[in-house]
Amino acid sequence: MTIIKILDIKDFTSKLFLGNVFDSFPLIDALFVTSCSFSIDGRLQSDYFDTDENERLSEEHRQFVLWGSLKDHARSIIKGKRLPVQFRILLRIPFEILDIPAEYASSLNGYLNIQYKNQQIICTADLSFSSFVPGAPHASGAGDAVLSYFRQKEIVCQIL
């Protein structure tokens, strides 16, 4: 597990809620606390989609909504005269960003937990294995991949 502190909160939140930096990341869940709490479960509900859409989602192996399609809703929850009390957004790191061998794709997931609280943002990156895989990448691989991605996207941060 790698813990990363975001140093430029305004720039990061702009990239998160207005930019496209995280648009391709599947949203696992999110919690926004303002005057009350708002919770979002990112799991796609197959009953909502028609047959063609379900087939396309199945072909893409998509189980969760992409952050890009929900960020406007999330932004509408937290925008206003006051800052939110807190928010937490759990994203799955796209496999392409993890940059690990394809043979681990079926047993490995990378996660990025973004938490805003007490006027700071802390991100936690980690890998999760669904089964034991000999020779699998070390969990720090998620942190290394996220740090590389953050540098590429000019996100100012430091490892804690």
N, C-alpha and C positions, 0 to 999 in steps of 0.2 A: 504494500500500500504506500502511495506517495501523497503527501499533504502539501498543497500549494496555496500560498497566500497571494491574492490579487492586490497589486499595489496601486493601480489606477482604476478605482471602482467605476467612475463615470464612463471611462472608455470601455471597460469590460461590459457593463450593463447596456451600453449603446450597441455593442457588437452582439450581445445576447438577445436583446429585445427588438432592435431595429435593423441590424445587419444580417448577413447570411452565414456567419461563421459557424453556427451550430445547427443550421437548417436541416442537414442530412442526418443528424443524430436522432435515433428513436428515443421517444420520451417514455420512460418507465412509469414515473409518477411525479407529481409536484404538489407542493403545499405553499400557499400564500396566506400570510396573516396581515390583515389591515385592521379594520374595525371589527371584523370577524374572520374566520378561517375559510379558505377555499381549497378544496382538494381535487386533484385531477388524476384519474387513473388512465394511463396512456394505452392500455390494452385495447386493440381494435375489437369491435363487437361485430361479428360476422352477420348477425341478423339485420344490421343496418344497411349492408351493402347488397347490391343485386348480384346475380350469378357471375356476370362478366368481371365485375370489380373483385369479387371473392377469388375468382380464378387468377387474376393478375396479382393480387396480394399473396396468394399461395405460391405462385411461381417465383415471386420475389422473396419468399420466406419471411414476409413481414407480419409480425404479431403486434407491433406497437406503432402508434401514430408518429410521424416525424415532427420534431420540434418546430420546423418551419411552418407547418400548417396550424400550429396552436399558439405560437408566440404572440400574435395580435390579441388573442383572448386573454392570455396571461398579462400582457402589458396593460390591457384595459382594467384588469383587477387592481393593479398596483399604482397606476398613474393617478395623480391628484396633488393636492397642496402638501400632503404629508408623505414622508417616506414610509414604506411598509415596516411593520414591526420585524418581520423576518420573511424569508422565502427559502425553499429548498427545492431543487430541481435535480432529479436523477435521470441521467441520460445514458444510453448504451453507446459506447464508443464504436463507430463504424469499423469493420474489420480492416478496411483499406488503411485506416490511420494507424491501427495497431502494428501493421507491417510485420506480421509473423507468418510462418509457413501455412499454406492452405490446409494441410492435413490436420491442423488443430481447430479448424473452423467449427466442426460439429460439437466439440467438447469445451469450448472456451468462449467466454464473454468478457469484454472490458466495460467497466462502468466509470462514469464521471459524475460525482455528487457535488453539486454547486450549492453552497449554503451562505445566505446573507443573514447576518445577525450582529447586533451591536455595532452597526455601521462598518462592518468588514465582510469580505467575501473570502471564504475558504473553500478550495476545491480538493476533493479526494479522488484519486484515480486508483483503480484496483482491477485485478483479473479474478474471474471466478471460473472454476473448472466443474463441469457436470459429472466428470468421471476422472479416475486416475489415468494420466497419460505420461508414460515414461519419456523423459527428455523434453517435456513441455517447457515453454518459456517461463522464466521466473516472474513472479507477480510485479516486480519493479518495471517490467516491460511496459505496462500500461502507463505508469508515471513518466517513463522516458518518452513514450509516444506522445503523451499529452503535452509535456514540456516542449518537445520539438514542434508540435502543432501550434502551441501558444506562441513560440518564437516566430514561426512562419506567419502567423496572423497578427504579429506585433502586440501581443498581450503582455503587459508588464507584470511580472510575478516573481516570487521567490519560493524556494523549497523550505518547508519548516522541518 
